[in-house]
Every structure is written in structure tokens, then in C-alpha cells.
Amino acid sequence: MEDTELFTKLLGVQPPWRVTRVEVTLAAERIDVWVEEAPGTKFPCGACAQPAPVYDHTDEQLWRHLDTCQCQTVVHARLPRTTCPTDGVKQVPAPWAEPRSQFTRGFERRVIDTLQECDVTGGCGSWARAGTRPGGSWPGPSPGASRAR
């Protein structure tokens, strides 16, 4: 099994999305995974849901995912923006994360489950030591935090 196929399964990536590259850096205990849409994909307009072609892409964004074999896993993607004749340019949301989140849904679920099972101070300390944010340290509350209440 190829690494891209493995991470397609592990991340639950579904068409029209696909894993295009995986980079393993053992010295840094980090795995980076790049996801993009298949060429020629049309996405539903964010306002009217009519199929719309890709107009351009955002700058690369990062999402922290669950560890893979004790390596920090980070998903990279440049999200497409569509152009609709009625509604103009709209960004396509990442299906693996909530809007404006720096974490995948799987990662957020794991953190929420952990915090529900233990004392918040201990749980936060545990996740902070894990270096959870794609860029390093633990940020403030994630958009997923409201689902834990």
C-alpha cells in the first residue's frame, strides 16, 4: 500500500479530495500530508448550491491531526474557491475540519473526549505537552470547544 493510499484511509479523505503527497520527518517526529481536489472538480456554490468551477485557491493552510505512530500529523491544503455566476466567489470548506479551526474533526473529537473524562487542568496540560497546534503551542479555545459543553 502506498503512503498516499494509507493516509487517504487514515484521514477518511473522500472524492473529489485526494492525498497527493506524504512527507515523514522522523527526526522531528512529524508527518505532513497534502490534500487537494481532483482536477476539473466542480463544487456546490456556498450560497445557492449550484455546481461551480474552481476559480482559484487560498494560501496553504495547516490542520493538526491525530498522531500517527507517535508522530505529529499535519494536514496541508490550499482550499479551492469557486466562482458562481449568481453569487460570485465562495471558498470551499475543508471537509475534515470546522471553519476557522486549526484542527481536524478527528483531533478535536479526541481532545473533547479526553477533557470530558479527566480534570480539565490535567487534560489541557497533557495536550499542551503534545505540541498540538500545527505551528507549535496550544492556542485558545478551538471552534470545536463549544461542542464539548
C-alpha positions as CSV (number, residue, x, y, z in Angstrom):
1,M,0.0,0.0,0.0
2,E,1.4,3.4,-1.0
3,D,1.7,6.1,1.7
4,T,-0.9,8.3,-0.1
5,E,-3.4,5.5,-0.1
6,L,-2.7,4.7,3.6
7,F,-3.3,8.3,4.6
8,T,-6.4,8.6,2.4
9,K,-7.8,5.8,4.5
10,L,-6.5,7.1,7.9
11,L,-7.8,10.6,7.3
12,G,-11.1,9.5,5.7
13,V,-10.5,11.6,2.6
14,Q,-13.3,11.1,0.1
15,P,-13.5,12.1,-3.6
16,P,-13.2,14.6,-5.0
17,W,-10.4,15.2,-2.5
18,R,-7.2,13.1,-2.6
19,V,-4.0,12.8,-0.7
20,T,-1.2,13.8,-3.1
21,R,1.9,13.7,-1.0
22,V,3.1,12.4,2.4
23,E,6.4,13.5,3.9
24,V,7.8,11.7,7.0
25,T,10.4,13.5,9.1
26,L,11.5,11.0,11.8
27,A,14.0,13.3,13.4
28,A,11.2,15.8,14.1
29,E,8.6,13.1,14.8
30,R,6.3,14.7,12.2
31,I,4.3,13.5,9.2
32,D,3.0,16.1,6.8
33,V,0.1,15.1,4.4
34,W,-1.0,17.2,1.4
35,V,-4.6,17.1,0.2
36,E,-6.1,18.6,-2.9
37,E,-9.2,18.3,-5.1
38,A,-9.1,16.3,-8.3
39,P,-8.6,18.4,-11.4
40,G,-11.8,19.6,-13.0
41,T,-13.9,19.3,-9.9
42,K,-16.9,21.5,-9.6
43,F,-18.1,22.2,-6.0
44,P,-21.6,23.4,-4.9
45,C,-21.8,27.2,-4.6
46,G,-21.7,28.1,-0.9
47,A,-24.9,30.2,-1.3
48,C,-27.1,28.6,-3.9
49,A,-25.6,25.1,-4.1
50,Q,-25.3,25.1,-7.9
51,P,-22.2,23.4,-9.3
52,A,-19.5,26.0,-9.8
53,P,-16.0,25.7,-11.2
54,V,-12.8,26.3,-9.2
55,Y,-11.7,30.0,-9.6
56,D,-8.5,29.9,-7.5
57,H,-7.1,28.6,-4.2
58,T,-6.4,30.0,-0.8
59,D,-2.8,30.1,0.6
60,E,-1.8,26.8,2.1
61,Q,-3.5,26.1,5.4
62,L,-2.5,23.6,8.1
63,W,-4.6,21.4,10.4
64,R,-3.3,19.3,13.3
65,H,-4.5,15.7,13.1
66,L,-4.2,12.8,15.4
67,D,-0.7,11.4,15.9
68,T,0.4,8.6,13.6
69,C,2.8,6.1,15.2
70,Q,3.7,8.8,17.8
71,C,4.5,11.3,15.1
72,Q,2.6,14.6,15.0
73,T,0.5,14.6,11.8
74,V,-0.3,17.8,10.0
75,V,-2.7,18.1,7.0
76,H,-1.8,20.8,4.4
77,A,-4.2,22.1,1.8
78,R,-4.9,25.1,-0.4
79,L,-8.7,25.3,-0.4
80,P,-10.4,26.0,-3.7
81,R,-12.6,29.0,-4.2
82,T,-15.5,28.7,-6.7
83,T,-17.0,31.3,-9.0
84,C,-20.8,31.3,-9.3
85,P,-22.5,33.4,-11.9
86,T,-25.2,34.3,-9.3
87,D,-23.2,34.6,-6.1
88,G,-19.7,35.3,-7.1
89,V,-16.5,33.8,-5.5
90,K,-17.0,31.5,-2.5
91,Q,-14.5,29.4,-0.6
92,V,-15.0,25.7,-0.4
93,P,-14.8,24.4,3.2
94,A,-12.4,21.7,4.3
95,P,-14.5,18.6,4.8
96,W,-12.0,17.4,7.5
97,A,-12.3,20.5,9.8
98,E,-14.7,23.1,11.1
99,P,-14.5,26.5,9.6
100,R,-11.6,28.6,11.0
101,S,-10.3,25.6,13.0
102,Q,-6.6,24.7,13.1
103,F,-7.5,21.1,14.0
104,T,-9.2,18.2,12.1
105,R,-12.5,16.9,13.3
106,G,-10.8,13.7,14.4
107,F,-8.3,15.6,16.5
108,E,-11.0,17.8,18.1
109,R,-13.1,14.8,19.0
110,R,-10.1,13.1,20.7
111,V,-9.4,16.3,22.7
112,I,-13.0,16.7,23.7
113,D,-13.4,13.1,24.7
114,T,-10.2,13.3,26.8
115,L,-11.3,16.5,28.5
116,Q,-14.7,15.0,29.3
117,E,-13.0,12.0,31.0
118,C,-10.5,13.9,33.2
119,D,-9.8,17.0,35.1
120,V,-9.5,20.0,32.7
121,T,-6.2,21.2,34.1
122,G,-4.6,17.7,33.7
123,G,-6.1,17.2,30.2
124,C,-5.0,20.6,29.0
125,G,-1.5,20.0,30.3
126,S,-1.4,16.7,28.6
127,W,-2.4,18.1,25.2
128,A,-0.1,21.1,25.6
129,R,2.9,18.9,26.2
130,A,2.0,17.1,23.0
131,G,2.6,20.3,21.0
132,T,-0.9,20.2,19.5
133,R,-1.0,23.2,17.2
134,P,0.3,22.8,13.7
135,G,2.7,25.7,14.3
136,G,3.7,24.7,17.9
137,S,2.0,25.7,21.2
138,W,-1.6,25.2,22.5
139,P,-3.9,28.0,21.3
140,G,-7.0,29.4,23.0
141,P,-10.4,27.6,22.6
142,S,-11.0,26.0,19.2
143,P,-14.3,26.4,17.4
144,G,-14.9,22.7,18.4
145,A,-14.8,23.6,22.1
146,S,-18.4,24.6,22.1
147,R,-19.4,21.0,21.1
148,A,-17.9,19.7,24.4
149,R,-20.4,21.6,26.5
